[in-house]
């Protein structure tokens, strides 16, 4: 099938293009933000119309939560306005392409314990980023109900892998360990390393997106189930991630807590449940965390 991908030039977008092409699909990559503003409704309509896709995967947007907190107006313009532009572009086509909107686990109220979050868990977005992602998915789902076309939302939990920017926690830890090794020192700075997060591999995540798109086009998504968690189902502390990275790099480190890196509102545990996704597509994670971390270190070396 023909699949139009927004955010195709980004970290996840690059991996998704490879995954879809390997599955036999024809991928049309949307131009990057230096060429086409994702919130430009006429421009997005022309791009989608010219691609004549069977499906659209909407990845484009502000992806780093601190960036959204620092510039709320831009986050709303890009994440919400961009999703509106994509939804309107899809609605204007005949026939209408199926639409997968990539959301975030930041829309949930974190569980008070290690209880996994399901699609039915309470919603309570954390910060501007979470608010924009919840608004974006609401736009898409309401359009599906009003206009009767195929839409799904992937609520993705943390994921990493080769190519992710080091502003994100795991590649930041990896880079600090490699820099410490190069400098011959055994200390790295980090924030609250005792919080636990559900961390998947980007290659597993994009495989989930591909399966969801296929299910959408085949008419297997609808009714009361349009939202699907994409999660590993396990939670690991940041301290354990650092220890595993240090072991893989063969460079033991001591963690020095940096108050500037500590987030006061960090939930203790975030873990997702992917039962609904598995029931629809058969998806489950294939890549273990050690392989993810080893491949990430190799990409940074």
Secondary structure as the mmCIF struct_conf table of DSSP 4:
data_model
#
loop_
_struct_conf.conf_type_id
_struct_conf.id
_struct_conf.beg_label_comp_id
_struct_conf.beg_label_asym_id
_struct_conf.beg_label_seq_id
_struct_conf.end_label_comp_id
_struct_conf.end_label_asym_id
_struct_conf.end_label_seq_id
STRN STRN1 UNK A 2 UNK A 6
TURN_TY1_P TURN_TY1_P1 UNK A 7 UNK A 9
BEND BEND1 UNK A 10 UNK A 10
HELX_RH_AL_P HELX_RH_AL_P1 UNK A 11 UNK A 22
TURN_TY1_P TURN_TY1_P2 UNK A 23 UNK A 24
STRN STRN2 UNK A 26 UNK A 29
HELX_LH_PP_P HELX_LH_PP_P1 UNK A 30 UNK A 32
TURN_TY1_P TURN_TY1_P3 UNK A 33 UNK A 35
TURN_TY1_P TURN_TY1_P4 UNK A 38 UNK A 39
HELX_RH_AL_P HELX_RH_AL_P2 UNK A 41 UNK A 51
TURN_TY1_P TURN_TY1_P5 UNK A 52 UNK A 52
BEND BEND2 UNK A 54 UNK A 54
STRN STRN3 UNK A 55 UNK A 58
BEND BEND3 UNK A 61 UNK A 61
HELX_RH_AL_P HELX_RH_AL_P3 UNK A 65 UNK A 70
HELX_RH_AL_P HELX_RH_AL_P4 UNK A 72 UNK A 75
HELX_RH_PI_P HELX_RH_PI_P1 UNK A 76 UNK A 80
HELX_RH_AL_P HELX_RH_AL_P5 UNK A 81 UNK A 91
TURN_TY1_P TURN_TY1_P6 UNK A 92 UNK A 92
BEND BEND4 UNK A 93 UNK A 95
HELX_LH_PP_P HELX_LH_PP_P2 UNK A 96 UNK A 97
STRN STRN4 UNK A 98 UNK A 104
HELX_RH_3T_P HELX_RH_3T_P1 UNK A 105 UNK A 107
STRN STRN5 UNK A 108 UNK A 108
HELX_LH_PP_P HELX_LH_PP_P3 UNK A 109 UNK A 111
BEND BEND5 UNK A 112 UNK A 114
HELX_LH_PP_P HELX_LH_PP_P4 UNK A 115 UNK A 116
STRN STRN6 UNK A 117 UNK A 117
TURN_TY1_P TURN_TY1_P7 UNK A 119 UNK A 120
BEND BEND6 UNK A 121 UNK A 121
HELX_LH_PP_P HELX_LH_PP_P5 UNK A 122 UNK A 122
STRN STRN7 UNK A 123 UNK A 123
HELX_RH_AL_P HELX_RH_AL_P6 UNK A 127 UNK A 147
STRN STRN8 UNK A 151 UNK A 156
STRN STRN9 UNK A 159 UNK A 160
TURN_TY1_P TURN_TY1_P8 UNK A 162 UNK A 163
TURN_TY1_P TURN_TY1_P9 UNK A 166 UNK A 167
BEND BEND7 UNK A 168 UNK A 168
HELX_RH_AL_P HELX_RH_AL_P7 UNK A 169 UNK A 183
TURN_TY1_P TURN_TY1_P10 UNK A 184 UNK A 184
STRN STRN10 UNK A 187 UNK A 190
BEND BEND8 UNK A 191 UNK A 191
TURN_TY1_P TURN_TY1_P11 UNK A 193 UNK A 194
STRN STRN11 UNK A 196 UNK A 197
STRN STRN12 UNK A 200 UNK A 201
HELX_RH_AL_P HELX_RH_AL_P8 UNK A 202 UNK A 217
TURN_TY1_P TURN_TY1_P12 UNK A 218 UNK A 219
STRN STRN13 UNK A 222 UNK A 222
TURN_TY1_P TURN_TY1_P13 UNK A 223 UNK A 224
STRN STRN14 UNK A 225 UNK A 225
STRN STRN15 UNK A 227 UNK A 230
BEND BEND9 UNK A 233 UNK A 233
STRN STRN16 UNK A 236 UNK A 237
HELX_RH_AL_P HELX_RH_AL_P9 UNK A 238 UNK A 248
TURN_TY1_P TURN_TY1_P14 UNK A 249 UNK A 250
STRN STRN17 UNK A 254 UNK A 257
HELX_RH_3T_P HELX_RH_3T_P2 UNK A 259 UNK A 261
TURN_TY1_P TURN_TY1_P15 UNK A 264 UNK A 265
BEND BEND10 UNK A 268 UNK A 268
STRN STRN18 UNK A 269 UNK A 270
STRN STRN19 UNK A 272 UNK A 272
HELX_RH_AL_P HELX_RH_AL_P10 UNK A 275 UNK A 281
BEND BEND11 UNK A 287 UNK A 287
HELX_RH_AL_P HELX_RH_AL_P11 UNK A 289 UNK A 300
#
